[in-house]
C-alpha cells in the first residue's frame, strides 16, 4: 500500500523544510522580477501569491520534470509579465526573462539559469544575443536588488 504525503507527518515535514529552502533561495530574485514589473507595492503581493500557489501544489511541483521551471512559470503568471512586458526587444519569453534578469537586474548567467530552471548555456546564448543597451534604456530607477531578502520579507 502506498501512503501519500498528506497521510505521513514525516513526509509532510520534510516537504515543508524543502519548500522553505526553495523559498529562501528564490524569494530575492522573484521579488526583484516582480518589483520591476509591478512596482514596489504590488510586487511583494505577486510573490506572496506565487509562493502560496507553490506551497499548495508543492508535491506536484517537485514531482515535475523541472521544478524550477514550474515555479518560475507561477511567478510569470502572478506578475503578468507576459501580458504586460517591459519595452524590451525579445524573440521569446525565455529570452525576455534572460534579458530582464541578467541585463536589467544584474544576475549572473549562472544565477539566471538557476532562477528560470534552464541550462546556463541556453541562458548565456539568449543573454548575449540581446544588447545590454536595450535593457539599460528600460532600467527602472531602483537601487541594487539584493539576492537575499532581509528577515521578515517574503
PyMOL commands that place a pseudoatom at each C-alpha (Angstrom):
pseudoatom trace, name=CA, resn=UNK, resi=1, chain=A, elem=C, hetatm=0, pos=[0.000, 0.000, 0.000]
pseudoatom trace, name=CA, resn=UNK, resi=2, chain=A, elem=C, hetatm=0, pos=[1.285, 3.430, -0.933]
pseudoatom trace, name=CA, resn=UNK, resi=3, chain=A, elem=C, hetatm=0, pos=[0.941, 6.195, 1.628]
pseudoatom trace, name=CA, resn=UNK, resi=4, chain=A, elem=C, hetatm=0, pos=[0.540, 9.733, 0.330]
pseudoatom trace, name=CA, resn=UNK, resi=5, chain=A, elem=C, hetatm=0, pos=[2.496, 12.614, 1.826]
pseudoatom trace, name=CA, resn=UNK, resi=6, chain=A, elem=C, hetatm=0, pos=[-0.700, 14.072, 3.294]
pseudoatom trace, name=CA, resn=UNK, resi=7, chain=A, elem=C, hetatm=0, pos=[-1.061, 10.953, 5.478]
pseudoatom trace, name=CA, resn=UNK, resi=8, chain=A, elem=C, hetatm=0, pos=[2.549, 10.866, 6.589]
pseudoatom trace, name=CA, resn=UNK, resi=9, chain=A, elem=C, hetatm=0, pos=[3.575, 13.636, 9.010]
pseudoatom trace, name=CA, resn=UNK, resi=10, chain=A, elem=C, hetatm=0, pos=[7.284, 12.927, 8.495]
pseudoatom trace, name=CA, resn=UNK, resi=11, chain=A, elem=C, hetatm=0, pos=[6.999, 13.311, 4.708]
pseudoatom trace, name=CA, resn=UNK, resi=12, chain=A, elem=C, hetatm=0, pos=[4.926, 16.482, 5.120]
pseudoatom trace, name=CA, resn=UNK, resi=13, chain=A, elem=C, hetatm=0, pos=[7.558, 17.900, 7.470]
pseudoatom trace, name=CA, resn=UNK, resi=14, chain=A, elem=C, hetatm=0, pos=[10.368, 17.111, 5.016]
pseudoatom trace, name=CA, resn=UNK, resi=15, chain=A, elem=C, hetatm=0, pos=[8.326, 18.708, 2.232]
pseudoatom trace, name=CA, resn=UNK, resi=16, chain=A, elem=C, hetatm=0, pos=[7.862, 21.841, 4.346]
pseudoatom trace, name=CA, resn=UNK, resi=17, chain=A, elem=C, hetatm=0, pos=[11.609, 22.046, 5.002]
pseudoatom trace, name=CA, resn=UNK, resi=18, chain=A, elem=C, hetatm=0, pos=[12.377, 21.651, 1.291]
pseudoatom trace, name=CA, resn=UNK, resi=19, chain=A, elem=C, hetatm=0, pos=[9.790, 24.308, 0.419]
pseudoatom trace, name=CA, resn=UNK, resi=20, chain=A, elem=C, hetatm=0, pos=[11.273, 26.767, 2.922]
pseudoatom trace, name=CA, resn=UNK, resi=21, chain=A, elem=C, hetatm=0, pos=[14.723, 26.119, 1.476]
pseudoatom trace, name=CA, resn=UNK, resi=22, chain=A, elem=C, hetatm=0, pos=[13.390, 26.771, -2.015]
pseudoatom trace, name=CA, resn=UNK, resi=23, chain=A, elem=C, hetatm=0, pos=[11.708, 29.942, -0.823]
pseudoatom trace, name=CA, resn=UNK, resi=24, chain=A, elem=C, hetatm=0, pos=[14.923, 31.138, 0.805]
pseudoatom trace, name=CA, resn=UNK, resi=25, chain=A, elem=C, hetatm=0, pos=[16.879, 30.596, -2.417]
pseudoatom trace, name=CA, resn=UNK, resi=26, chain=A, elem=C, hetatm=0, pos=[14.407, 32.234, -4.776]
pseudoatom trace, name=CA, resn=UNK, resi=27, chain=A, elem=C, hetatm=0, pos=[12.474, 34.873, -2.829]
pseudoatom trace, name=CA, resn=UNK, resi=28, chain=A, elem=C, hetatm=0, pos=[15.027, 37.610, -3.571]
pseudoatom trace, name=CA, resn=UNK, resi=29, chain=A, elem=C, hetatm=0, pos=[15.165, 37.164, -7.348]
pseudoatom trace, name=CA, resn=UNK, resi=30, chain=A, elem=C, hetatm=0, pos=[11.417, 36.562, -7.556]
pseudoatom trace, name=CA, resn=UNK, resi=31, chain=A, elem=C, hetatm=0, pos=[10.792, 39.785, -5.648]
pseudoatom trace, name=CA, resn=UNK, resi=32, chain=A, elem=C, hetatm=0, pos=[13.201, 41.715, -7.872]
pseudoatom trace, name=CA, resn=UNK, resi=33, chain=A, elem=C, hetatm=0, pos=[11.450, 40.449, -11.018]
pseudoatom trace, name=CA, resn=UNK, resi=34, chain=A, elem=C, hetatm=0, pos=[8.018, 41.225, -9.574]
pseudoatom trace, name=CA, resn=UNK, resi=35, chain=A, elem=C, hetatm=0, pos=[9.016, 44.736, -8.462]
pseudoatom trace, name=CA, resn=UNK, resi=36, chain=A, elem=C, hetatm=0, pos=[10.387, 45.574, -11.917]
pseudoatom trace, name=CA, resn=UNK, resi=37, chain=A, elem=C, hetatm=0, pos=[7.066, 44.565, -13.457]
pseudoatom trace, name=CA, resn=UNK, resi=38, chain=A, elem=C, hetatm=0, pos=[4.588, 45.695, -10.803]
pseudoatom trace, name=CA, resn=UNK, resi=39, chain=A, elem=C, hetatm=0, pos=[6.385, 48.258, -8.681]
pseudoatom trace, name=CA, resn=UNK, resi=40, chain=A, elem=C, hetatm=0, pos=[7.384, 48.249, -5.018]
pseudoatom trace, name=CA, resn=UNK, resi=41, chain=A, elem=C, hetatm=0, pos=[3.846, 47.985, -3.644]
pseudoatom trace, name=CA, resn=UNK, resi=42, chain=A, elem=C, hetatm=0, pos=[2.298, 45.312, -5.878]
pseudoatom trace, name=CA, resn=UNK, resi=43, chain=A, elem=C, hetatm=0, pos=[5.457, 43.248, -6.464]
pseudoatom trace, name=CA, resn=UNK, resi=44, chain=A, elem=C, hetatm=0, pos=[5.561, 41.682, -2.984]
pseudoatom trace, name=CA, resn=UNK, resi=45, chain=A, elem=C, hetatm=0, pos=[1.886, 40.699, -3.267]
pseudoatom trace, name=CA, resn=UNK, resi=46, chain=A, elem=C, hetatm=0, pos=[2.599, 38.839, -6.515]
pseudoatom trace, name=CA, resn=UNK, resi=47, chain=A, elem=C, hetatm=0, pos=[5.472, 36.982, -4.854]
pseudoatom trace, name=CA, resn=UNK, resi=48, chain=A, elem=C, hetatm=0, pos=[3.257, 36.076, -1.890]
pseudoatom trace, name=CA, resn=UNK, resi=49, chain=A, elem=C, hetatm=0, pos=[0.610, 34.728, -4.277]
pseudoatom trace, name=CA, resn=UNK, resi=50, chain=A, elem=C, hetatm=0, pos=[3.276, 32.809, -6.179]
pseudoatom trace, name=CA, resn=UNK, resi=51, chain=A, elem=C, hetatm=0, pos=[4.641, 31.102, -3.086]
pseudoatom trace, name=CA, resn=UNK, resi=52, chain=A, elem=C, hetatm=0, pos=[1.087, 30.463, -1.881]
pseudoatom trace, name=CA, resn=UNK, resi=53, chain=A, elem=C, hetatm=0, pos=[0.307, 28.642, -5.130]
pseudoatom trace, name=CA, resn=UNK, resi=54, chain=A, elem=C, hetatm=0, pos=[3.591, 26.758, -4.939]
pseudoatom trace, name=CA, resn=UNK, resi=55, chain=A, elem=C, hetatm=0, pos=[3.046, 25.529, -1.389]
pseudoatom trace, name=CA, resn=UNK, resi=56, chain=A, elem=C, hetatm=0, pos=[-0.496, 24.394, -2.228]
pseudoatom trace, name=CA, resn=UNK, resi=57, chain=A, elem=C, hetatm=0, pos=[0.808, 22.323, -5.135]
pseudoatom trace, name=CA, resn=UNK, resi=58, chain=A, elem=C, hetatm=0, pos=[4.290, 21.591, -3.780]
pseudoatom trace, name=CA, resn=UNK, resi=59, chain=A, elem=C, hetatm=0, pos=[4.228, 17.826, -4.307]
pseudoatom trace, name=CA, resn=UNK, resi=60, chain=A, elem=C, hetatm=0, pos=[3.172, 18.317, -7.926]
pseudoatom trace, name=CA, resn=UNK, resi=61, chain=A, elem=C, hetatm=0, pos=[5.866, 20.979, -8.440]
pseudoatom trace, name=CA, resn=UNK, resi=62, chain=A, elem=C, hetatm=0, pos=[8.720, 18.887, -7.031]
pseudoatom trace, name=CA, resn=UNK, resi=63, chain=A, elem=C, hetatm=0, pos=[7.411, 15.846, -8.887]
pseudoatom trace, name=CA, resn=UNK, resi=64, chain=A, elem=C, hetatm=0, pos=[7.517, 17.656, -12.225]
pseudoatom trace, name=CA, resn=UNK, resi=65, chain=A, elem=C, hetatm=0, pos=[10.342, 17.139, -14.704]
pseudoatom trace, name=CA, resn=UNK, resi=66, chain=A, elem=C, hetatm=0, pos=[11.801, 20.566, -13.849]
pseudoatom trace, name=CA, resn=UNK, resi=67, chain=A, elem=C, hetatm=0, pos=[10.568, 22.103, -10.577]
pseudoatom trace, name=CA, resn=UNK, resi=68, chain=A, elem=C, hetatm=0, pos=[12.431, 25.392, -11.135]
pseudoatom trace, name=CA, resn=UNK, resi=69, chain=A, elem=C, hetatm=0, pos=[10.653, 25.919, -14.469]
pseudoatom trace, name=CA, resn=UNK, resi=70, chain=A, elem=C, hetatm=0, pos=[7.285, 25.053, -12.914]
pseudoatom trace, name=CA, resn=UNK, resi=71, chain=A, elem=C, hetatm=0, pos=[7.896, 27.524, -10.093]
pseudoatom trace, name=CA, resn=UNK, resi=72, chain=A, elem=C, hetatm=0, pos=[9.155, 30.233, -12.466]
pseudoatom trace, name=CA, resn=UNK, resi=73, chain=A, elem=C, hetatm=0, pos=[6.016, 29.905, -14.577]
pseudoatom trace, name=CA, resn=UNK, resi=74, chain=A, elem=C, hetatm=0, pos=[3.932, 30.529, -11.454]
pseudoatom trace, name=CA, resn=UNK, resi=75, chain=A, elem=C, hetatm=0, pos=[5.825, 33.779, -10.865]
pseudoatom trace, name=CA, resn=UNK, resi=76, chain=A, elem=C, hetatm=0, pos=[5.416, 34.827, -14.502]
pseudoatom trace, name=CA, resn=UNK, resi=77, chain=A, elem=C, hetatm=0, pos=[1.683, 34.162, -14.227]
pseudoatom trace, name=CA, resn=UNK, resi=78, chain=A, elem=C, hetatm=0, pos=[1.305, 36.121, -10.984]
pseudoatom trace, name=CA, resn=UNK, resi=79, chain=A, elem=C, hetatm=0, pos=[3.285, 39.124, -12.264]
pseudoatom trace, name=CA, resn=UNK, resi=80, chain=A, elem=C, hetatm=0, pos=[1.501, 39.250, -15.601]
pseudoatom trace, name=CA, resn=UNK, resi=81, chain=A, elem=C, hetatm=0, pos=[4.866, 39.830, -17.260]
pseudoatom trace, name=CA, resn=UNK, resi=82, chain=A, elem=C, hetatm=0, pos=[3.771, 38.044, -20.431]
pseudoatom trace, name=CA, resn=UNK, resi=83, chain=A, elem=C, hetatm=0, pos=[0.646, 40.200, -20.694]
pseudoatom trace, name=CA, resn=UNK, resi=84, chain=A, elem=C, hetatm=0, pos=[2.343, 43.489, -19.806]
pseudoatom trace, name=CA, resn=UNK, resi=85, chain=A, elem=C, hetatm=0, pos=[6.050, 43.095, -20.615]
pseudoatom trace, name=CA, resn=UNK, resi=86, chain=A, elem=C, hetatm=0, pos=[8.614, 45.820, -20.247]
pseudoatom trace, name=CA, resn=UNK, resi=87, chain=A, elem=C, hetatm=0, pos=[9.554, 47.588, -23.500]
pseudoatom trace, name=CA, resn=UNK, resi=88, chain=A, elem=C, hetatm=0, pos=[12.395, 45.204, -24.340]
pseudoatom trace, name=CA, resn=UNK, resi=89, chain=A, elem=C, hetatm=0, pos=[13.005, 43.531, -27.676]
pseudoatom trace, name=CA, resn=UNK, resi=90, chain=A, elem=C, hetatm=0, pos=[12.919, 39.767, -27.227]
pseudoatom trace, name=CA, resn=UNK, resi=91, chain=A, elem=C, hetatm=0, pos=[12.137, 36.948, -29.616]
pseudoatom trace, name=CA, resn=UNK, resi=92, chain=A, elem=C, hetatm=0, pos=[10.807, 34.549, -26.977]
pseudoatom trace, name=CA, resn=UNK, resi=93, chain=A, elem=C, hetatm=0, pos=[9.514, 34.583, -23.399]
pseudoatom trace, name=CA, resn=UNK, resi=94, chain=A, elem=C, hetatm=0, pos=[12.718, 32.926, -22.153]
pseudoatom trace, name=CA, resn=UNK, resi=95, chain=A, elem=C, hetatm=0, pos=[14.876, 35.480, -23.942]
pseudoatom trace, name=CA, resn=UNK, resi=96, chain=A, elem=C, hetatm=0, pos=[12.788, 38.225, -22.337]
pseudoatom trace, name=CA, resn=UNK, resi=97, chain=A, elem=C, hetatm=0, pos=[13.324, 36.699, -18.883]
pseudoatom trace, name=CA, resn=UNK, resi=98, chain=A, elem=C, hetatm=0, pos=[17.052, 36.294, -19.540]
pseudoatom trace, name=CA, resn=UNK, resi=99, chain=A, elem=C, hetatm=0, pos=[17.361, 39.946, -20.539]
pseudoatom trace, name=CA, resn=UNK, resi=100, chain=A, elem=C, hetatm=0, pos=[15.371, 41.144, -17.522]
pseudoatom trace, name=CA, resn=UNK, resi=101, chain=A, elem=C, hetatm=0, pos=[17.231, 39.001, -15.006]
pseudoatom trace, name=CA, resn=UNK, resi=102, chain=A, elem=C, hetatm=0, pos=[20.728, 39.292, -16.457]
pseudoatom trace, name=CA, resn=UNK, resi=103, chain=A, elem=C, hetatm=0, pos=[20.919, 42.747, -18.009]
pseudoatom trace, name=CA, resn=UNK, resi=104, chain=A, elem=C, hetatm=0, pos=[18.281, 44.671, -16.118]
pseudoatom trace, name=CA, resn=UNK, resi=105, chain=A, elem=C, hetatm=0, pos=[18.576, 43.146, -12.648]
pseudoatom trace, name=CA, resn=UNK, resi=106, chain=A, elem=C, hetatm=0, pos=[22.243, 42.187, -12.851]
pseudoatom trace, name=CA, resn=UNK, resi=107, chain=A, elem=C, hetatm=0, pos=[22.117, 38.473, -12.048]
pseudoatom trace, name=CA, resn=UNK, resi=108, chain=A, elem=C, hetatm=0, pos=[24.900, 36.346, -13.493]
pseudoatom trace, name=CA, resn=UNK, resi=109, chain=A, elem=C, hetatm=0, pos=[24.149, 33.984, -16.356]
pseudoatom trace, name=CA, resn=UNK, resi=110, chain=A, elem=C, hetatm=0, pos=[24.514, 31.024, -13.984]
pseudoatom trace, name=CA, resn=UNK, resi=111, chain=A, elem=C, hetatm=0, pos=[22.136, 32.517, -11.428]
pseudoatom trace, name=CA, resn=UNK, resi=112, chain=A, elem=C, hetatm=0, pos=[19.650, 33.499, -14.163]
pseudoatom trace, name=CA, resn=UNK, resi=113, chain=A, elem=C, hetatm=0, pos=[19.725, 29.901, -15.404]
pseudoatom trace, name=CA, resn=UNK, resi=114, chain=A, elem=C, hetatm=0, pos=[19.160, 28.645, -11.861]
pseudoatom trace, name=CA, resn=UNK, resi=115, chain=A, elem=C, hetatm=0, pos=[16.260, 31.055, -11.279]
pseudoatom trace, name=CA, resn=UNK, resi=116, chain=A, elem=C, hetatm=0, pos=[14.467, 30.165, -14.509]
pseudoatom trace, name=CA, resn=UNK, resi=117, chain=A, elem=C, hetatm=0, pos=[15.359, 26.465, -14.448]
pseudoatom trace, name=CA, resn=UNK, resi=118, chain=A, elem=C, hetatm=0, pos=[17.089, 26.435, -17.816]
pseudoatom trace, name=CA, resn=UNK, resi=119, chain=A, elem=C, hetatm=0, pos=[20.582, 25.357, -18.821]
pseudoatom trace, name=CA, resn=UNK, resi=120, chain=A, elem=C, hetatm=0, pos=[23.279, 28.031, -18.386]
pseudoatom trace, name=CA, resn=UNK, resi=121, chain=A, elem=C, hetatm=0, pos=[24.449, 27.678, -21.999]
pseudoatom trace, name=CA, resn=UNK, resi=122, chain=A, elem=C, hetatm=0, pos=[20.935, 28.463, -23.243]
pseudoatom trace, name=CA, resn=UNK, resi=123, chain=A, elem=C, hetatm=0, pos=[20.607, 31.468, -20.938]
pseudoatom trace, name=CA, resn=UNK, resi=124, chain=A, elem=C, hetatm=0, pos=[24.107, 32.628, -21.888]
pseudoatom trace, name=CA, resn=UNK, resi=125, chain=A, elem=C, hetatm=0, pos=[23.230, 32.474, -25.574]
pseudoatom trace, name=CA, resn=UNK, resi=126, chain=A, elem=C, hetatm=0, pos=[19.951, 34.351, -25.058]
pseudoatom trace, name=CA, resn=UNK, resi=127, chain=A, elem=C, hetatm=0, pos=[21.574, 36.983, -22.841]
pseudoatom trace, name=CA, resn=UNK, resi=128, chain=A, elem=C, hetatm=0, pos=[24.404, 37.538, -25.345]
pseudoatom trace, name=CA, resn=UNK, resi=129, chain=A, elem=C, hetatm=0, pos=[22.141, 37.884, -28.370]
pseudoatom trace, name=CA, resn=UNK, resi=130, chain=A, elem=C, hetatm=0, pos=[20.422, 40.934, -26.913]
pseudoatom trace, name=CA, resn=UNK, resi=131, chain=A, elem=C, hetatm=0, pos=[22.470, 44.079, -26.385]
pseudoatom trace, name=CA, resn=UNK, resi=132, chain=A, elem=C, hetatm=0, pos=[22.542, 45.244, -22.816]
pseudoatom trace, name=CA, resn=UNK, resi=133, chain=A, elem=C, hetatm=0, pos=[21.843, 48.772, -24.136]
pseudoatom trace, name=CA, resn=UNK, resi=134, chain=A, elem=C, hetatm=0, pos=[18.189, 47.785, -24.663]
pseudoatom trace, name=CA, resn=UNK, resi=135, chain=A, elem=C, hetatm=0, pos=[17.964, 46.700, -21.058]
pseudoatom trace, name=CA, resn=UNK, resi=136, chain=A, elem=C, hetatm=0, pos=[19.642, 49.883, -19.819]
pseudoatom trace, name=CA, resn=UNK, resi=137, chain=A, elem=C, hetatm=0, pos=[17.116, 52.031, -21.678]
pseudoatom trace, name=CA, resn=UNK, resi=138, chain=A, elem=C, hetatm=0, pos=[14.260, 50.400, -19.784]
pseudoatom trace, name=CA, resn=UNK, resi=139, chain=A, elem=C, hetatm=0, pos=[16.099, 50.056, -16.462]
pseudoatom trace, name=CA, resn=UNK, resi=140, chain=A, elem=C, hetatm=0, pos=[13.913, 51.310, -13.635]
pseudoatom trace, name=CA, resn=UNK, resi=141, chain=A, elem=C, hetatm=0, pos=[15.327, 53.813, -11.213]
pseudoatom trace, name=CA, resn=UNK, resi=142, chain=A, elem=C, hetatm=0, pos=[15.693, 51.483, -8.259]
pseudoatom trace, name=CA, resn=UNK, resi=143, chain=A, elem=C, hetatm=0, pos=[18.675, 50.670, -6.148]
pseudoatom trace, name=CA, resn=UNK, resi=144, chain=A, elem=C, hetatm=0, pos=[20.591, 47.425, -6.469]
pseudoatom trace, name=CA, resn=UNK, resi=145, chain=A, elem=C, hetatm=0, pos=[18.457, 44.358, -5.913]
pseudoatom trace, name=CA, resn=UNK, resi=146, chain=A, elem=C, hetatm=0, pos=[19.723, 42.028, -3.191]
pseudoatom trace, name=CA, resn=UNK, resi=147, chain=A, elem=C, hetatm=0, pos=[19.855, 38.307, -3.920]
pseudoatom trace, name=CA, resn=UNK, resi=148, chain=A, elem=C, hetatm=0, pos=[18.594, 37.620, -0.413]
pseudoatom trace, name=CA, resn=UNK, resi=149, chain=A, elem=C, hetatm=0, pos=[15.757, 39.300, 1.446]
pseudoatom trace, name=CA, resn=UNK, resi=150, chain=A, elem=C, hetatm=0, pos=[16.104, 40.826, 4.874]
pseudoatom trace, name=CA, resn=UNK, resi=151, chain=A, elem=C, hetatm=0, pos=[14.423, 38.781, 7.617]
pseudoatom trace, name=CA, resn=UNK, resi=152, chain=A, elem=C, hetatm=0, pos=[10.653, 39.239, 7.627]
pseudoatom trace, name=CA, resn=UNK, resi=153, chain=A, elem=C, hetatm=0, pos=[10.301, 39.923, 3.863]
pseudoatom trace, name=CA, resn=UNK, resi=154, chain=A, elem=C, hetatm=0, pos=[8.521, 37.380, 1.599]
for i in range(1, 154): cmd.bond("trace and resi %d" % i, "trace and resi %d" % (i + 1))
show_as sticks, trace
zoom trace
